[in-house]
Structure formats: C-alpha cells, structure tokens
C-alpha cells in the first residue's frame, strides 16, 4: 500500500485531473455567476481533464523512464488517442445528444401523457482549445511535480 501512495506519476496525473475539474467549475461560476457542482465531476468543458490527466501521466513517465523508453511510447500514444477521442468522437456524441434531447422534447409535447424521455448529457466532448488547455495544465502540473517538488 505504501508503494501506491508514493507513486509520484499516479498522483501527479490525479492532481492534474482534479485541478482541471475544479477549474471547470470555477470558470462556469465566473461566466454564469452560478455554482454548478456537477461540473466538478462531469465530462466536457474547459479545460479538458482527460487531456490534463494523460499529459501528466506521459510527462511523469518521460521524467522517470526517459523519452526513449517503451513505456513512454505507450503513454504518449495513449494520450494522443484520448485527446483525439475527446475532440472527435465524444464531441460528436454530445451534438447527437443535443439533437436527441430536442426530438424527445417535441415528442413529449405531442404525447404529453406516458412519454417520459430521459434527458441525455450534452457536455461529453471538447473543442480543440479545451484539449490544448488540458494538455498545458497536465504538462504544467507534471513539470512542477518532477522539477520543483521531486519525490
């Protein structure tokens, strides 16, 4: 158990993810002047917590294992796939959810009784700027963790 709690790479990635989620909620609070606690745990939004997480993970592995290591190559490819997915597939799924929500709302109006649609989550993906911001956040957290406050 001690090894788990002393795993600097793991905790650096978790901290980067947590910082991104907190930042999302704070940015929504500033922009909308309303606290939305769901933004602390939900997907989508600025910055991408997924990008921050995988960037911090890959950067931590780069510091400990080196850029030429096979494990860094795996982490870097994994990070690229996650960030590509965040911009592409998940953003498209969010757009589909928006359209489906509109259709179900119209159906609900037509068949008022007995039709109770489930509202789909729309904030699923990210735009490129949100992923880049998550990448920068993850890189910054990892650089701080391994250069300023090494284990």
N, C-alpha and C positions, 0 to 999 in steps of 0.2 A: 504494500500500500504506500510505503514511503516513496518508492520509485514513481508511482503515479503522481503524487503531489509535488515531486521535484522535477517533473518533466517540463522543462522550460519551453520547448517547442509547442507542446499541447496547450499550456497556459497562455502563451503569447497569442496563439490562434483564438482561444476562447475569449481573451480580453479584447482582441480586435473586433470580434463578433459582437460582444456586449457593448463596446463603445459605439459601434455603428448603429445598433438597435436603439441605444439611449439617444444618440444624435438624431435619429429619425423622429423620435417622439418630441424632442426639443424643437426641431425645425418645424414640425407641424404645429406645435404650441405657438411658436413665433409667428408663423404665416397665418394661422387660422384663429389665433387667440382663444384656443380651446384645447384642453388636455384630453388626449385620446390614448388611453393606456394600452389599447390594442396594438398601437404602433410599436410598443416595446417588444412584441413577440411576433408580429405579422411579417409576411414577406413583402417585397416591393418597396419602393420609396428611395429617398436619398439619405445617406449613401447605401450602396449595396453591402449588406452584412455578409452575404455569401462571398463576394469578391474580397472583402477585408479578411475573412476567415481563411480562405485558401491562399491568399497572397502572404499572409503572416506565416502560415504553415510552410509554404515553399521557401520563403525567405529564411525562416528558422532552420530548415533542413540545409539550405545553402551555407549558412554560417557554421553549422556543426559537422556536416558531411562533405561539403565542398561542391562547387558547381559542376564538377566532372563526375560526381557520384551517380550511380543508377537510381538511388532513392530520390535524389533531387530531380532527376529527369521525370520520374513517375509523378512527383508532387507538382512539377511545373506543367506537365500535360494535363493532370487532373484539374489544376487551377484554370487552365485555358478552356477546358471543356465546361467547367462550372460557369465561367464568365460568359462564354458563348451561349450557353443554355439560358442564362439569366436575361440576356438581351434578346435572343431569338425565340425559342420555344415558349418560355414562361411568359414573355410579353404578349405573344400571340394568344396564349391561353387566357390571359387577362382580358384581351379585347373580345375574345369569344364569350367570356363570362358576362361582359357588359352587354353584349347584344342579346344573349340568352335571358338576362335579367329584364331587359326591355320587353322581349317577347312574352315572358311569363307574366309580367305586369299587365300587358294588354289582354292576355288570356284570363287573368284574374278578373279584370273588368268585365269581360264578356260572360264568364261563368262564375259570377260572384260567389255562389254557394258551392261548397265542396271542393273547390280548387284552391289548394294552399301551397303555392310554389316555395321552394327553398331558395333564398337569395344566395347567389354564388359570389365567392370572393373575387374581387376585381384586381386588387393590388397583388399580382403574382410575379410580375417580371420587372425589368429595369430598362431604362434607356441607356445609351452608351455613356452619357455623362455620369449617371448614378454608379455605373460599374467602374468607371475610371476613378471616381471619388472613393469608392470602396477599396480599389487597388491601392491608391495613395495612402488611405488610412491604414490598411493592413501592412503596407511597407513601412510606414512611419512607426507603428507600434512595434514591429519586429526589429527595426533598426534601434529604437530606444531600448528594447529588451536585451538585445545582444551586444550593443555597443556602449550604451550608457549605464545599464544596470545588469551586467552579465552575472550568470549564476556561479 
